[in-house]
């Protein structure tokens, strides 16, 4: 590629902030929930680079032709790959794309087509634009993509913090998980945390129904706690993990949880999954929760605990019936009964219509133009027969 910048290049990063900054000199954008991606176009050659420098174009072949049609002949962009599902931005559908089988990728590209949302321009023609201030790069981006149409989009931007506040509340229901704040005068600084990321933060009381050993200390160090919530029918669902502990706390947890391991499997709500895991391991079969291409080398076997302990955790985002990211341990809650840890306690914003949100990108109070509305059926390729498993959402995966 005969561009001023060639892949791979290191993207500019964000640091976490607790509030949307006020005052002159800031612009604001919604925080998309997808794969960070830099796009390089030089004539017919198009490359898509991940945040960590890996090529992504083979996993999103449906975007190559739209990018050639929408972009200037020679340009480098920063932005996000997203997939829009029936309930908003669908990160799980993004994960399904990273697969070695080309036939599966091509099928998913038809069933759940992706969109590309650009938010910065790093180069155009022979010009390296990284030394320009953010406000000037934004103007160049809008001019360069003025004729773009879905599935190639420009993220909305505003200088009004009241509009950013509205986005922070209103867009969450469509799968956005916060707001990005950018200093108007900032240049593009690869690898530097120049932008601010303001994310939703809440707490929930969860059952601690199991744990995984840490890779550096099986039998002595706890790696992560497995969290559960009860639904209205009384079924305990695995909703996520809590894993950010110091080594000293990991050792303490191993000692503290040891009594709860005694007789834990008998009557455990996830016993069927634990039995299935053991049987499959004995037979050499890979099952959910085992090592895979996503977690090469990681042991994801788990230890059940008697369902007696409750902890409060911090979380930012509920995706479907699970926490989108790992949670943060806040404190033990000996005053709470496990049966009281229910989905009803969670603050959930009803899904918003992306078609209504994603309109009129030139209007600072609006949101981006509508992306593809893909089919919602994204069932995986047929797998070999396996023992019957508990209902979806009820096992630690």
C-alpha positions in Angstrom: 0.0 0.0 0.0 1.4 3.4 -1.0 0.0 5.3 2.0 1.6 7.6 4.5 0.7 5.0 7.2 0.8 1.3 6.6 -0.6 -1.5 8.8 -0.1 -2.4 11.5 -0.1 0.9 13.5 -0.9 1.4 17.2 -4.3 3.1 17.9 -4.8 5.9 20.3 -6.4 4.7 23.6 -8.8 5.8 26.3 -8.5 6.2 30.0 -11.5 5.6 32.3 -13.3 8.7 33.8 -16.1 8.8 36.3 -18.0 11.7 34.8 -18.5 13.5 31.5 -16.1 16.5 31.5 -17.5 20.0 31.2 -16.2 23.2 29.8 -14.8 24.4 26.5 -12.5 22.3 24.4 -14.3 18.9 24.5 -16.3 16.9 21.9 -18.3 13.8 22.7 -19.3 10.6 20.9 -21.2 7.5 21.8 -19.1 4.5 22.9 -19.8 1.7 20.4 -19.7 -1.9 21.5 -17.8 -3.9 18.9 -14.3 -4.5 17.6 -11.9 -1.6 17.4 -10.7 -1.5 13.8 -8.4 0.7 11.6 -9.2 0.7 7.9 -6.6 1.2 5.2 -7.6 1.8 1.6 -5.3 2.2 -1.3 -7.3 1.8 -4.5 -8.7 -1.7 -4.6 -6.6 -2.8 -1.7 -8.4 -2.7 1.7 -7.0 -3.8 5.0 -8.8 -3.9 8.3 -6.6 -4.0 11.4 -7.6 -5.0 15.0 -6.6 -3.0 18.1 -3.7 -5.4 18.6 -2.4 -5.2 15.0 -4.0 -8.4 13.6 -5.8 -8.5 10.2 -9.6 -8.7 10.4 -10.7 -8.5 6.7 -11.0 -12.3 6.3 -13.6 -12.3 9.1 -15.7 -9.5 7.7 -15.6 -10.1 3.9 -19.0 -8.4 3.4 -17.5 -5.0 4.2 -14.7 -4.9 1.6 -16.9 -3.8 -1.3 -18.9 -1.2 0.7 -15.6 0.3 2.0 -14.3 0.6 -1.6 -17.5 2.2 -2.6 -17.8 4.7 0.3 -14.2 5.8 1.0 -11.8 8.1 -0.9 -9.2 6.2 -3.0 -6.4 6.6 -0.4 -7.3 6.9 3.3 -6.7 5.5 6.8 -9.5 5.5 9.3 -10.0 4.6 13.0 -13.4 3.3 14.2 -15.4 0.2 15.2 -16.8 -2.9 13.6 -20.3 -3.6 14.9 -23.2 -5.9 14.2 -26.8 -4.8 14.9 -29.2 -7.4 16.2 -32.8 -7.4 17.2 -31.8 -6.1 20.7 -29.2 -3.6 19.6 -25.5 -3.9 19.2 -24.6 -7.6 19.3 -21.1 -8.3 20.6 -21.7 -12.0 20.8 -22.3 -12.1 17.0 -19.0 -10.3 16.6 -17.2 -13.1 18.5 -18.7 -15.8 16.3 -16.9 -14.3 13.3 -13.4 -15.2 14.6 -13.5 -18.7 13.3 -11.1 -20.7 11.1 -13.8 -22.1 8.7 -14.3 -19.8 5.7 -17.7 -21.4 5.0 -19.0 -20.4 8.4 -17.6 -16.9 8.1 -19.3 -16.5 4.7 -22.6 -17.8 6.1 -22.5 -15.4 9.1 -21.6 -12.5 6.8 -24.9 -13.1 5.0 -27.0 -13.7 8.1 -25.5 -11.0 10.4 -23.7 -8.5 8.2 -21.5 -6.0 10.0 -21.2 -2.2 9.7 -18.1 0.0 10.0 -18.4 3.2 12.2 -15.6 5.7 11.5 -14.7 8.2 14.2 -11.2 9.5 13.1 -9.1 9.9 10.0 -5.4 9.4 10.3 -4.3 9.9 6.7 -5.8 10.9 3.4 -4.0 10.9 0.1 -0.3 11.7 0.8 -1.1 13.5 4.0 -0.4 12.1 7.5 -3.1 13.8 9.6 -2.1 12.6 13.0 -0.5 15.9 13.9 -3.7 17.8 13.4 -5.9 18.7 16.4 -9.0 16.5 16.9 -11.4 19.2 15.7 -9.6 19.5 12.4 -9.4 15.7 11.9 -13.2 15.5 12.6 -13.9 18.1 9.9 -11.7 16.2 7.4 -13.5 12.9 8.4 -16.9 14.5 7.7 -15.8 15.8 4.3 -14.1 12.5 3.3 -17.2 10.4 4.2 -19.9 12.9 3.2 -21.3 10.5 0.7 -21.0 7.3 2.8 -24.1 5.2 3.3 -24.7 2.1 5.5 -23.0 -0.1 6.2 -20.2 2.5 6.4 -21.1 5.2 8.9 -19.6 8.3 10.7 -20.2 8.3 14.4 -22.1 11.3 15.7 -20.3 14.0 17.6 -21.4 16.9 19.7 -19.8 19.7 21.7 -22.8 20.0 24.0 -22.4 18.1 27.3 -26.2 18.0 27.8 -26.5 16.1 24.5 -23.7 13.7 25.7 -25.7 13.2 29.0 -28.7 12.3 26.9 -26.7 9.8 24.8 -25.3 8.3 28.0 -28.8 7.5 29.2 -30.7 6.9 26.0 -28.3 4.9 23.9 -27.6 2.2 26.5 -30.8 0.4 25.6 -29.4 -0.1 22.1 -26.2 -1.7 23.4 -23.9 1.4 23.6 -22.0 1.3 26.9 -21.1 4.9 27.5 -19.6 8.1 26.0 -16.2 9.0 24.7 -14.9 12.5 25.4 -12.1 13.9 23.2 -10.0 17.1 23.8 -10.5 19.3 20.7 -6.8 20.3 20.6 -5.4 16.8 21.0 -3.3 15.2 18.2 -3.6 11.5 17.4 -1.1 9.8 19.7 -0.7 6.1 19.1 -0.6 4.0 22.2 -1.4 7.0 24.5 -4.5 7.3 26.6 -5.7 10.7 25.4 -9.4 10.2 25.1 -11.8 9.7 28.1 -14.2 6.8 28.4 -17.2 7.3 30.6 -19.1 4.0 31.2 -22.1 2.9 33.1 -21.4 1.7 36.6 -23.8 -0.1 39.0 -23.7 -2.8 41.6 -25.6 -6.1 42.1 -25.8 -8.8 44.8 -24.9 -12.1 43.3 -24.7 -15.7 44.5 -21.2 -17.2 44.5 -21.9 -20.7 43.2 -18.5 -21.8 42.2 -14.9 -20.7 41.3 -12.0 -21.5 39.1 -8.4 -22.1 40.2 -5.8 -19.6 39.1 -3.3 -20.8 36.5 -0.4 -20.1 38.8 -1.8 -21.9 41.9 -4.3 -24.7 41.3 -5.4 -25.8 44.7 -4.1 -22.8 46.5 -5.1 -19.6 44.5 -8.6 -18.7 43.4 -8.7 -17.4 39.8 -12.3 -16.2 39.5 -15.6 -16.4 41.3 -18.6 -17.7 39.3 -21.7 -15.6 39.9 -25.3 -16.5 39.7 -28.7 -14.8 39.7 -32.2 -16.4 40.1 -34.9 -15.8 37.6 -38.7 -15.5 38.4 -39.1 -19.3 38.1 -36.3 -19.9 40.7 -33.6 -21.2 38.3 -30.1 -20.0 39.1 -28.3 -18.7 36.0 -24.6 -18.1 35.6 -24.3 -14.4 34.8 -20.5 -13.7 34.9 -17.3 -13.8 36.8 -15.3 -11.7 39.3 -11.6 -12.1 38.8 -9.6 -9.0 39.7 -7.9 -10.0 43.0 -4.4 -9.7 44.4 -2.4 -12.8 44.9 -2.8 -12.5 48.7 -6.6 -12.3 48.3 -6.6 -15.2 45.9 -4.9 -17.3 48.6 -7.3 -16.0 51.3 -10.3 -16.9 49.1 -9.0 -20.5 48.6 -8.9 -20.9 52.4 -12.2 -19.1 53.0 -14.2 -21.0 50.4 -12.8 -24.5 51.3 -15.6 -25.4 53.7 -18.2 -24.6 51.0 -16.7 -27.2 48.7 -17.7 -30.0 51.0 -20.8 -31.7 49.6 -21.2 -28.9 47.1 -22.0 -31.0 44.1 -25.0 -32.7 45.8 -28.1 -30.8 44.9 -26.1 -28.0 43.2 -28.2 -26.1 40.6 -25.4 -26.5 38.0 -24.7 -30.2 38.9 -25.8 -31.5 35.5 -23.2 -29.2 33.8 -20.5 -30.3 36.2 -21.2 -34.0 35.6 -21.3 -33.4 31.9 -17.9 -31.6 32.0 -16.3 -34.5 33.9 -17.8 -37.1 31.6 -16.7 -35.2 28.5 -13.2 -34.7 29.9 -12.8 -38.4 30.6 -13.9 -39.1 27.0 -11.6 -36.5 25.6 -14.5 -34.4 24.3 -14.4 -30.5 24.3 -17.5 -28.9 25.8 -18.5 -25.4 26.8 -16.2 -24.1 29.5 -13.3 -26.1 28.2 -10.2 -24.7 26.5 -10.9 -23.5 22.9 -9.5 -21.2 20.3 -10.7 -18.2 22.4 -8.8 -19.2 25.5 -5.9 -21.3 24.2 -4.1 -22.9 27.1 -6.6 -21.8 29.8 -8.1 -24.3 32.1 -11.8 -23.4 32.5 -12.8 -26.3 34.7 -14.6 -25.1 37.8 -15.3 -26.1 41.4 -18.9 -26.0 42.7 -19.6 -24.3 46.0 -22.6 -24.8 48.3 -25.0 -22.0 47.4 -24.7 -20.0 50.6 -22.5 -17.0 50.0 -23.5 -13.6 48.5 -21.2 -10.8 47.3 -21.8 -7.4 45.9 -20.1 -6.7 42.6 -19.8 -3.7 40.4 -20.8 -4.0 36.7 -21.2 -1.7 33.8 -23.5 -3.4 31.3 -26.0 -6.2 31.1 -26.0 -8.0 27.7 -29.0 -10.3 27.4 -29.0 -12.3 30.6 -25.2 -11.9 31.5 -22.8 -9.2 32.5 -21.0 -8.0 29.4 -17.6 -7.7 31.1 -16.0 -9.2 34.2 -17.4 -7.6 37.4 -15.5 -6.0 40.3 -15.7 -7.4 43.8 -17.1 -4.8 46.2 -17.8 -6.7 49.5 -19.3 -9.8 50.9 -23.0 -9.5 51.9 -23.6 -11.9 54.9 -26.9 -10.0 55.4 -28.4 -11.2 52.1 -29.9 -14.6 51.4 -28.9 -16.2 48.2 -32.6 -16.6 47.2 -32.9 -12.8 47.2 -30.3 -12.4 44.4 -32.6 -12.0 41.5 -32.6 -10.4 38.1 -35.3 -8.0 39.3 -32.6 -6.0 41.2 -30.8 -5.0 38.1 -31.2 -1.7 36.4 -32.0 -2.4 32.8 -32.8 0.1 30.1 -35.4 -1.2 27.6 -33.8 -1.7 24.2 -34.2 1.3 21.9 -34.7 1.1 18.1 -31.4 1.6 16.4 -33.2 2.7 13.3 -34.6 5.6 15.3 -31.3 6.4 17.1 -29.0 6.1 14.1 -30.2 9.0 11.9 -29.0 12.3 10.6 -25.3 12.2 11.4 -24.9 15.9 10.6 -27.3 16.9 13.5 -25.3 17.0 16.7 -28.3 15.9 18.8 -28.9 12.9 16.6 -27.2 9.6 16.3 -25.5 7.7 13.4 -27.3 6.6 10.2 -28.9 3.2 10.3 -26.7 0.2 9.9 -27.6 -3.0 8.2 -30.5 -4.7 10.0 -29.2 -8.3 9.8 -31.1 -11.5 10.5 -31.1 -12.5 14.1 -30.6 -16.3 13.4 -27.0 -17.0 14.1 -27.0 -20.6 15.2 -23.6 -22.2 15.2 -22.5 -24.9 12.8 -23.7 -28.4 13.6 -21.6 -30.0 16.4 -21.0 -33.7 17.2 -23.7 -35.2 19.4 -23.1 -34.5 23.1 -24.8 -35.4 26.4 -27.9 -33.3 27.2 -27.0 -30.1 28.9 -28.9 -27.9 31.3 -31.0 -25.0 29.9 -29.1 -22.1 28.3 -27.8 -19.6 30.8 -27.8 -22.1 33.7 -24.2 -23.4 33.3 -20.9 -21.6 33.8 -19.4 -21.0 30.4 
